[in-house]
């Protein structure tokens, strides 16, 4: 079969592109997102058979099903590198069953203790392989600046994944004051000669909008090419290469539950995902499209409930909506980029409708889908939002009932699953280790209100020391080494910039000039 190709959700691209081109480009022309022309289908027997393979081989099988335009042996080798001893559990994403019908998919066993590792240990390797193949084909003659906006977890995972990768440099923007202490330290202490981190005045949406505006600036792209032989690309989930590894873990999880005797082959499994940018839950949708017997997809929101309101009303409206800082900061998002891909699929791939809605969102800060599309949304998704106090209460209750410690994002998903579940068993997607959010886990365990001041002796502790205190109190002596060592690492990045397009572009140019100067010094 010929290699699968990728098309533009807004219909602006002149031609379909290959997988390698989609990964390297990141964003389609005119701001659209790439989706595959064909979504492969697997039989129940093929899905069940995956459980007999190590995780890396499961992932390689799924990639081959999508007919990526890389040699099979390359795909196999890259997956072995992506999912190996860089994870602290050989199962890569183990499943913990709290009851016979409530299963927790742990996606935080990678090097940065968040689910973004599942994709960002994979994407940089495929990005490099894709770029190398395109260079051999004469389609590429430049290097890349990966520009990333993060609400907390993507940034560190992308920095770690692209650290010291040849032909690539990476700049990450996060909302200043809008991430946890641990998340900030993970980024600010990042090792590597090709990395840069900026705090940005404003919230995540300001970071994300700024990044998109930079991507859409043709004059800036020309300057990068002329002065630095650099092109922009992305490691956010707008890049199909970020999204595709996430499909794998849903297919894998279903196969594993069947192999463990917790599901019958063909039984429906509902999935509950804490989501802000809609990429993680979209991956579950694509797994369902591939033939995995997933039932309802539960979209779990925090107090930034724009997705819950959209799923329940058909109107996506951020015009007069307050942005709320919550205990689950990676979900503090109002503009959910991957919803565009989802609506493209649910409209029967109507690029004209997508372009119109995205224009309305940009110009009017709101859009409303048609009745048929809304019916498709309601047939596939249900959603609820969890307030800050309920989030913390859920952490305490689940620990008391099951001796299992949730992070705040997973707590949002757990409570949403309780509120929405029907007869089917539910897979709750756990997106981060609790120790990334120790201050709010402490508040939860000690009955403090959201945002309440910690006791003076506790407030005096660093994030790492606070995690050690929680570990002693709960018996959860599993704080990952990468988090426990943060206090001993030097802060490398402390710059805070404005969120305007010119400000971000100027910061990016200073970064590239520093790299050029360093390279020149090495060559002298």
C-alpha angles and dihedrals in degrees: 000000000000118000115277115252132212129232134200120256090217097043095235099119114099094222142003114269134214124254091257091052093047092051094048095043094046095187127047124233115287093021097291125138128241122245128176119264088223128035105202122229125223126200120235088250092054090050093049092048091061090073089070091062132075112257095257090057091047088055092048091052091054092048091050089051087059089053096232114193096244125098114268091238090054092051091049093049094047092050091051088054094045098049109037138090090334083083120070094223122053089218086063094208108025123191122231115198112211092180134359090271104030117075127177118212106209109211097168105083094103129099097280097040096238135100091251087079089069088068103023097056084056107038099059091053092049091043091056093045091048093049091048092051092048090050090052088051091052093244097114134047105160143067128243143246109205107208115195134184112199138188088202117292105048092060098060093040092051093046091051093045096050097036109137093347110158116251094014137091123182134209121189128197123197131176107265107241092006101097132066121268091251093048090050093049092047090059099035093054096044115146123220140088097241100052136098133178129197131186110219128210107244135027133307093274088057089053093046094046090048091052092048091050090052090050089052095050106103093185091055091049090053091050092051090052095045099044103030109012086238131139127195123245136164140237094188118107089266081083111084088215088065094048100046097066088055091060088059097063093055092052089045094048093053091049091049095050089052092048090050091053093245094115134031114235105266095021114133120250121196116214128210117198129183102223143172106160093034095232098114095050091042088059088057089053091054090048088054090050088053091060104268106145096241116156122194120358109221114208109207116203132182122215088302087079102169092125093047090051091047094050091047098044111018091238122110106200128169097154098107101011121128118229108231126203107221140177086261101059097169086069095048092112133124102179106062105197099192094056084083091066091046093052090046089059096043093051091055089259097303103173093181092058092047093050090050095049093046090050089051090050091051096045104029100023089233144063137183124214123223123262096259093051092046089053088054090050092051092047092056107031141042123183144191135175125225122211122227096256093050090049092057093042089055092054090054095044095049091048091050094046102038107015086238123131117217127195114230095260092053089046089058089053094045093053092044089053090052091051097047107029123119129180098313123092113254132226109209111204112224109202106181143022112256092240092070087071103033097149093060093040087055090050090050096049093047097044096247121155119253109276093011117147114262118236109279095250091049094044089055091062122095117239092261094049090048090054090052089052092051090047091054093047095048102032089238098136093170103104103149116246092237090061097038093056098050097098090061095055124091120247105245101174126047104145118131118194137183118261098239119119092243091051093051093045092049091051091049091051091050088052093051092047089053090051092047090050092049091049091048091051091052091050095049 
